[in-house]
Amino acid sequence: MTDDIKRSKGKFDPVKETRDWNIAATEDHCKRIARNTGRRLIEIIDTQEGVLPIVCIFEDITYD
């Protein structure tokens, strides 16, 4: 299955991250957030920490 979503594991620094992001419990929650908000999910980071270990990175929204 190729969904063009980059996947990685490791630390996440919310202060240094400039892209649009959310945290979630699972990868499926990331996909649901994207679908419900009309954003495109481009990366998933598994921090393997806490109750919400998944960081969902979304494509930047540009308004013309």
C-alpha positions as CSV (number, residue, x, y, z in Angstrom):
1,M,0.0,0.0,0.0
2,T,1.5,3.3,-1.0
3,D,-0.2,6.3,0.5
4,D,2.8,8.7,0.1
5,I,2.9,9.3,3.8
6,K,6.4,9.6,5.3
7,R,6.8,7.5,8.4
8,S,9.5,7.9,11.1
9,K,10.2,7.1,14.7
10,G,11.9,9.2,17.3
11,K,11.8,12.5,19.2
12,F,9.5,15.3,18.2
13,D,10.2,18.9,19.1
14,P,6.9,20.9,19.0
15,V,8.8,24.2,19.3
16,K,11.1,23.6,16.3
17,E,8.3,22.1,14.1
18,T,7.0,24.8,11.9
19,R,4.5,22.7,9.9
20,D,0.9,22.1,10.8
21,W,0.7,19.2,13.3
22,N,-1.5,17.3,15.7
23,I,-1.0,14.5,18.1
24,A,-3.0,11.3,18.1
25,A,-3.2,7.8,19.7
26,T,-2.9,5.9,16.4
27,E,-2.1,6.4,12.7
28,D,-5.7,5.8,11.9
29,H,-6.6,8.8,14.1
30,C,-4.2,10.9,12.0
31,K,-6.0,9.9,8.9
32,R,-9.4,10.7,10.5
33,I,-8.2,14.1,11.6
34,A,-7.0,14.8,8.0
35,R,-10.3,13.6,6.5
36,N,-12.4,15.6,9.0
37,T,-10.4,18.8,8.6
38,G,-9.8,18.7,4.9
39,R,-6.0,18.6,5.3
40,R,-3.5,16.2,3.6
41,L,-1.5,14.0,5.9
42,I,2.2,14.0,4.7
43,E,4.1,12.6,7.7
44,I,3.6,10.4,10.7
45,I,6.1,10.4,13.6
46,D,5.9,7.7,16.2
47,T,7.5,9.1,19.3
48,Q,6.7,5.9,21.3
49,E,6.0,8.0,24.3
50,G,2.9,8.7,26.4
51,V,-0.8,8.2,25.7
52,L,-0.7,10.1,22.4
53,P,2.6,8.9,20.8
54,I,1.8,9.7,17.2
55,V,2.5,13.1,15.7
56,C,0.5,13.8,12.5
57,I,2.2,16.3,10.1
58,F,-0.1,18.0,7.6
59,E,0.5,19.7,4.3
60,D,0.7,23.5,4.7
61,I,-2.5,25.2,3.9
62,T,-2.3,28.0,1.4
63,Y,-5.1,30.4,0.7
64,D,-5.2,32.0,-2.7
